[in-house]
Amino acid sequence: MDYKAIENIKNYGSYKDTGERRVRVLRDDIGYRMDEKADYVVIGGCLLPEGMPHAFKALKAIMEKLKIDYTMLSTEYCCGWVPLGQPAVMAKNEEEITKAREIGREFIMRNFRQAEELEAESIVLFCAACEPNYSNYRHETSLEIISYIDLIDRYFDGGKVNMEADYYAGCYRFRRKITNEPLDLEPAKRVLNKIEGLKINYLDSNLCCYIPPHLGKVINSLKTRNIINICSGCYNQLNNVLKDKGDFQIKMLPEIVAASIE
């Protein structure tokens, strides 16, 4: 168990630093509102804002365009997946998995309390790693717990692009090690179907992009140079694998939605 990471989360919210870079990217560079009363509190995750600011910029553009009342937290407590949960799952250590879940609960509850103080109605999760951890505790709060895809599906009436793309939802094998709560992939399909001019090749979501033979099948089933992801982990994996294999354009779903309503 990484006790140094746990202490860092307690002190700063982030497991790896003071969290100042995350705030700088979200608030100063992109312009997200923070710590304001709002209907929706967006949880971005501890690594993603710095790793994919373009996706957060697109999500903000969507929320502004659709007049969604949102805010973020300046101190957002890490759910513990990367420093605690993932290593335990990879080691197949059930005792450590249980400990990681218990420790993660403490930090998730801190975010719940902040959201409640801001009189929010819902928590909106962007990070695919945060989502299963939060799902375990949706019954311990009056807050609605939804994904950013649910939020877009709720407000997005349609858009238009001229594009052919492959869509890979991801397999969520790791997720099933963390929670028994089911994951609904239908909202993403509904969002894609609302975009006029978007032609989709659906890839097999039973294939895991982190398992080499599966990854090979995913790549061989591509029909376009445009790939749409909803899982932040799959997005990063495909970017790493395909970056030297041609002019692939790998996008998170908000980037496609934002382009369709510009």
Secondary structure, 3 states (H helix, E strand, C coil): CCHHHHHHHHHHCCCCCCCHHHHHHHHHHHCCCECCCCCEEEECCCCHHHHCHHHHHHHHHHHHHCCCCEEECCCCCCCCHHHHHHHHHHCCCHHHHHHHHHHHHHHHHHHHHHHHHCCCCEEEECCCCHHHHHHCCHHHCCCEEEEHHHHHHHHCCCEEEEEEEEEECCCCCCHHHHCCCCCCCHHHHHHHHCEEEEEEEECCCCCCCCCHHHHHHHHHCCCCCEEEECCHHHHHHHHHHHCCCCCCEEEEHHHHHHHHCC
